[in-house]
Amino acid sequence: MKACVLRTPAGIETNPLEYAEVAAPQPKSGEVLVRVRACGVCRTDLHVIEGELPPRKSPVIPGHQVVGIVERQGGERTALRDR
């Protein structure tokens, strides 16, 4: 899958995000894989990109406000239902 990856924080004007091919995640039990149709980047994401806040892991794919469809579910079905 394609994603914008942050390997090293830097000023946004230096274009620190790399558009790259990354491995698709596999959902574990109790998780779902969402095919993202749109993703918002908030100011907190920009703080991480620019190094004002430390990333929790590296590399990181910024953005957490997503809209998409559930593509796959890991393990036993629990809270999700077919609609």
C-alpha positions, 0 to 999 in steps of 0.5 A: 500500500502507499503511505506518506511516511515520516522517518526523521522529523524536520521542518515541514518546508523541507518536505520530510514526508516520503510517499512510499510503498509499505506493507499492508497491516494484518488485523489481529483478533479484535481489530479491523483493517480499514481502507482509508478513503480520506485522512485528516492531518491535525496540528498534533500530527504537524508537531510530530512531523516537525519534531516538536513532539516525539513520535511514539514509534519510527517510522510513523505514518501521520494522520488519525482522523480517517474515513474509510470502509472495513476491508478485513477483520482479524480473529473472531467477530465481536462488536462489528455487525454486517449492515 
